[in-house]
């Protein structure tokens, strides 16, 4: 079961080719520091902004994917209750992509993310999350996200 569980979640959270964010040194505390007028292009748009384009939505969804994959790897390496931890990860994944999809319009990517989020949430609350995640509806939603995001110019690997 752990192999199936790990494969199922890793399949959902496979990585794309987005470069990791770099961080600067300690934040400047001087009041005379001039703020930058331009936001970094790799930053995800805020949920309070106008509806995201499919490309922005897909870029943000891929970041969530990477975050969840990192959590999964930590869970696998921790040696704890993998079933319980995977359930929590799938639930969080479902919540985060559903919330993200709510910041977009009704495009194909948003629709697929909402579907995926619902399926991930169901799998996360199941007694055996890994087996529950391995279902045709979740697979279809994953394929739909990937196809919509490829079309939008921001490929994902759900």
C-alpha positions in Angstrom: 0.0 0.0 0.0 2.7 2.6 0.7 4.1 2.2 -2.8 0.7 2.7 -4.4 0.0 5.6 -2.1 3.3 7.3 -2.8 2.9 6.7 -6.5 -0.6 8.1 -6.5 0.3 11.3 -4.7 3.5 11.8 -6.6 1.6 11.3 -9.8 -0.7 14.1 -8.7 2.1 16.4 -7.6 4.8 15.8 -10.3 7.0 18.7 -11.0 7.2 21.0 -14.0 10.2 23.1 -15.0 9.5 26.1 -12.9 12.6 27.5 -11.3 12.7 27.7 -7.5 12.3 31.1 -6.0 15.5 32.7 -4.7 15.5 34.6 -1.5 17.5 37.7 -0.6 19.5 38.1 2.6 18.0 39.6 5.7 15.4 42.2 5.1 16.5 45.8 5.2 15.3 47.7 8.2 16.2 51.1 7.2 13.4 53.5 6.6 15.3 55.1 3.7 15.3 51.9 1.6 13.4 52.6 -1.6 10.7 50.1 -2.4 10.7 48.4 -5.7 7.9 49.6 -8.0 7.8 46.3 -9.9 6.7 43.0 -8.6 8.7 39.9 -9.5 7.3 38.2 -12.5 7.4 34.8 -10.8 5.1 35.9 -8.0 1.6 34.4 -8.0 -1.1 37.0 -8.3 -3.0 37.7 -5.1 -6.4 36.1 -4.7 -7.9 39.6 -4.3 -6.8 40.7 -7.7 -9.0 40.6 -10.8 -9.7 37.1 -12.1 -6.6 35.3 -13.1 -5.9 34.3 -16.7 -5.5 30.6 -17.4 -1.8 31.0 -17.7 -1.5 32.7 -14.3 -3.8 30.1 -12.8 -1.7 27.2 -14.2 1.5 28.7 -13.0 0.1 29.1 -9.5 -1.4 25.6 -9.6 2.0 24.1 -10.5 3.5 25.9 -7.5 0.9 24.3 -5.3 1.8 20.9 -6.9 5.5 21.4 -6.0 4.6 22.5 -2.4 2.5 19.4 -1.9 5.1 17.1 -3.4 7.7 18.5 -0.9 5.3 17.8 1.9 4.8 14.3 0.7 8.5 13.7 0.5 8.9 15.0 4.1 6.1 12.6 5.2 7.7 9.6 3.5 11.1 10.4 5.1 9.6 11.0 8.5 8.5 7.4 9.0 5.3 8.4 10.6 1.7 7.3 9.8 2.0 7.7 6.0 -1.7 7.0 5.5 -2.8 9.7 7.9 -0.2 12.2 6.5 -1.1 11.5 2.9 -4.8 12.0 3.7 -3.9 15.4 5.2 -1.8 16.3 2.2 -4.5 15.3 -0.3 -7.0 17.3 1.7 -4.8 20.4 1.7 -4.1 19.9 -2.0 -7.8 19.8 -2.7 -8.5 22.9 -0.6 -5.7 24.9 -2.1 -6.5 24.2 -5.8 -10.2 24.7 -5.1 -9.4 28.1 -3.5 -7.1 29.0 -6.4 -9.7 28.0 -9.0 -12.1 30.4 -7.2 -9.8 33.3 -8.1 -10.2 32.6 -11.8 -13.1 32.8 -14.3 -14.9 29.8 -15.7 -12.2 28.7 -18.1 -11.2 25.1 -18.8 -8.2 25.2 -16.3 -10.4 26.6 -13.5 -13.1 24.1 -14.1 -10.6 21.2 -14.2 -8.9 22.5 -11.0 -12.3 22.6 -9.2 -13.0 19.1 -10.2 -9.6 17.9 -9.2 -9.9 19.7 -5.9 -13.2 18.0 -5.1 -11.6 14.6 -5.9 -8.5 15.2 -3.9 -10.6 16.3 -0.9 -12.7 13.1 -1.2 -9.5 11.0 -1.4 -8.0 12.8 1.5 -10.8 12.0 3.8 -11.1 8.3 2.8 -9.8 5.5 5.0 -7.2 4.6 2.4 -6.3 7.9 0.7 -3.8 6.4 -1.7 -6.3 3.9 -3.1 -9.1 6.5 -3.1 -6.9 8.9 -5.1 -6.4 6.3 -7.8 -9.8 6.7 -9.5 -11.0 7.6 -13.1 -12.5 11.0 -12.1 -9.3 12.2 -10.5 -7.3 10.9 -13.5 -9.7 12.7 -15.9 -9.4 16.0 -13.9 -5.6 15.7 -13.9 -5.6 15.2 -17.7 -8.0 18.1 -18.2 -5.8 20.4 -16.1 -2.7 19.4 -18.1 -4.4 19.9 -21.4 -5.9 23.3 -20.5 -2.6 24.5 -19.0 -0.6 23.4 -22.0 -3.0 25.3 -24.2 -2.7 28.4 -22.0 1.1 28.3 -22.3 1.9 27.1 -18.8 2.2 23.4 -18.8 1.5 21.4 -15.6 2.0 17.8 -14.6 -0.9 16.8 -12.5 
